[in-house]
Amino acid sequence: MPRIEFYVLSTAVPGDRLRAACQLAMKAWRAGLPVFVRGSDAQQCSELDDWLWRFKAESFVPHSLYQDDAHAPVVIGLDEAPTTNQGVLINLGNSLSSQVECFSRVIEIVNQEPELLTACRENFRSYRQRGYDPKRVEL
């Protein structure tokens, strides 16, 4: 059963969510874990791709969009099945991933946008209803 964590940001700035996703992806990759970053739509996936190229000038995070290379260390996609199990899912979608059980850890990144807060609260309840024990982490 995967460990579920909600990382809560104090701002409502959408870019802060993407920056946090990049930082968490880099940290997990450096720890040797495969990472799947789930975007909410194709536009956000493209933005994440751009962010991973430029968010840290002094380091590089090897990544790819799912359709370009599903075997990259950090994969950006929508809700495709990961090519490896037991990695980290960073969920930026507004709903639960249908692939949750494929991962050892699931991270939901929450900011203070009212619509996103509502969706993430619903996700938190859904995880509990499914028998998970989600944790809240303040960033």
Backbone torsions as a table, in degrees:
resi	resn	phi	psi	omega
1	MET	NA	128.6	-177.8
2	PRO	-70.6	152.6	172.4
3	ARG	-83.0	129.9	-177.5
4	ILE	-112.2	127.9	179.3
5	GLU	-133.6	137.7	174.6
6	PHE	-107.0	110.6	177.3
7	TYR	-89.3	118.4	-172.3
8	VAL	-105.7	120.8	177.0
9	LEU	-91.5	151.9	-178.4
10	SER	-88.2	-4.9	-177.5
11	THR	-110.2	170.4	175.8
12	ALA	-110.8	13.5	-177.3
13	VAL	-79.0	117.9	-178.2
14	PRO	-56.7	-36.3	-179.8
15	GLY	-63.0	-29.0	177.9
16	ASP	-64.9	-33.9	176.4
17	ARG	-64.9	-44.0	-179.8
18	LEU	-66.6	-40.6	177.7
19	ARG	-61.4	-44.4	178.9
20	ALA	-62.0	-41.0	178.4
21	ALA	-60.9	-42.4	179.0
22	CYS	-64.4	-44.0	179.9
23	GLN	-63.2	-42.8	179.2
24	LEU	-68.3	-37.8	177.3
25	ALA	-63.7	-43.3	179.3
26	MET	-63.2	-43.8	-179.5
27	LYS	-62.1	-45.5	179.6
28	ALA	-65.5	-42.9	178.7
29	TRP	-61.3	-44.0	179.1
30	ARG	-63.7	-26.0	177.1
31	ALA	-82.5	1.0	176.7
32	GLY	87.6	14.2	-178.3
33	LEU	-98.4	141.1	172.1
34	PRO	-70.3	144.7	-175.5
35	VAL	-127.6	135.5	172.1
36	PHE	-122.2	119.7	177.0
37	VAL	-102.1	116.3	-177.2
38	ARG	-95.4	113.2	176.6
39	GLY	-84.6	165.7	179.7
40	SER	-81.3	-24.4	178.6
41	ASP	-162.7	175.7	-176.9
42	ALA	-61.4	-36.5	178.9
43	GLN	-62.4	-45.5	179.3
44	GLN	-66.3	-36.5	176.6
45	CYS	-60.2	-42.5	177.6
46	SER	-63.9	-41.6	177.0
47	GLU	-62.8	-42.1	177.8
48	LEU	-61.5	-41.0	176.7
49	ASP	-57.7	-47.8	178.0
50	ASP	-61.9	-45.5	-180.0
51	TRP	-58.8	-43.7	-178.8
52	LEU	-65.3	-25.7	176.4
53	TRP	-73.7	-30.9	-168.8
54	ARG	-123.5	-3.5	-171.9
55	PHE	-70.4	-24.8	175.1
56	LYS	-133.2	108.7	-176.1
57	ALA	-65.2	-30.6	-174.6
58	GLU	-89.6	-0.3	179.6
59	SER	-142.6	162.2	-179.0
60	PHE	-126.6	133.8	175.2
61	VAL	-108.6	112.6	-179.6
62	PRO	-67.2	117.5	-174.4
63	HIS	-147.8	166.3	177.9
64	SER	-161.0	154.4	169.3
65	LEU	-69.3	147.0	-176.2
66	TYR	-53.1	-45.3	-176.3
67	GLN	-68.9	-19.3	179.4
68	ASP	-90.2	-38.5	178.7
69	ASP	-162.1	94.8	-177.7
70	ALA	-72.0	-6.2	-178.6
71	HIS	-105.7	8.4	178.8
72	ALA	-63.6	156.3	178.0
73	PRO	-59.3	-37.2	174.7
74	VAL	-122.4	118.8	-177.3
75	VAL	-111.9	136.2	177.0
76	ILE	-110.4	125.9	-179.5
77	GLY	-156.4	-167.6	-179.4
78	LEU	-100.1	-75.0	175.7
79	ASP	-148.8	32.8	179.1
80	GLU	-69.9	157.4	176.5
81	ALA	-70.9	133.3	178.1
82	PRO	-69.2	153.3	179.5
83	THR	-80.8	-18.1	176.2
84	THR	-129.6	147.6	178.3
85	ASN	-95.4	167.2	174.5
86	GLN	69.9	23.1	175.6
87	GLY	-94.4	-159.0	-178.6
88	VAL	-111.3	131.2	173.0
89	LEU	-105.8	122.7	171.8
90	ILE	-104.7	109.6	-172.6
91	ASN	-98.4	113.6	173.7
92	LEU	-104.8	1.0	176.2
93	GLY	-72.4	161.9	-179.1
94	ASN	-86.9	-1.4	-179.5
95	SER	-130.8	171.8	176.4
96	LEU	-69.6	145.4	174.4
97	SER	-75.7	143.7	174.8
98	SER	-75.2	-6.0	-176.8
99	GLN	-103.4	12.0	-173.8
100	VAL	-48.7	-44.4	-175.4
101	GLU	-67.4	-12.0	179.0
102	CYS	-79.9	-8.8	-172.6
103	PHE	-116.0	153.3	175.0
104	SER	-89.1	-18.6	-179.3
105	ARG	-146.5	136.9	177.2
106	VAL	-124.4	127.6	178.6
107	ILE	-116.8	124.2	174.3
108	GLU	-105.9	129.6	180.0
109	ILE	-105.9	120.7	-174.7
110	VAL	-113.4	133.4	168.4
111	ASN	-116.5	-169.9	-172.5
112	GLN	-95.2	15.2	173.8
113	GLU	-65.7	129.1	-176.1
114	PRO	-54.5	-44.8	-179.7
115	GLU	-64.3	-40.9	179.8
116	LEU	-68.4	-40.0	177.3
117	LEU	-58.5	-43.4	178.8
118	THR	-61.8	-46.7	-180.0
119	ALA	-63.3	-42.0	-178.1
120	CYS	-70.5	-33.8	174.9
121	ARG	-64.0	-40.4	177.0
122	GLU	-64.1	-41.4	176.8
123	ASN	-60.7	-43.5	179.8
124	PHE	-57.8	-47.7	178.2
125	ARG	-62.2	-41.5	-179.7
126	SER	-62.4	-42.0	177.2
127	TYR	-60.1	-45.7	179.5
128	ARG	-60.9	-43.2	179.9
129	GLN	-62.4	-27.8	179.9
130	ARG	-88.2	2.6	175.8
131	GLY	96.4	3.9	177.2
132	TYR	-83.7	164.5	177.6
133	ASP	-121.4	78.1	-176.8
134	PRO	-66.9	145.3	179.5
135	LYS	-115.1	152.5	177.8
136	ARG	-106.0	132.4	178.5
137	VAL	-126.2	121.9	178.8
138	GLU	-84.1	131.0	176.2
139	LEU	-107.1	NA	NA
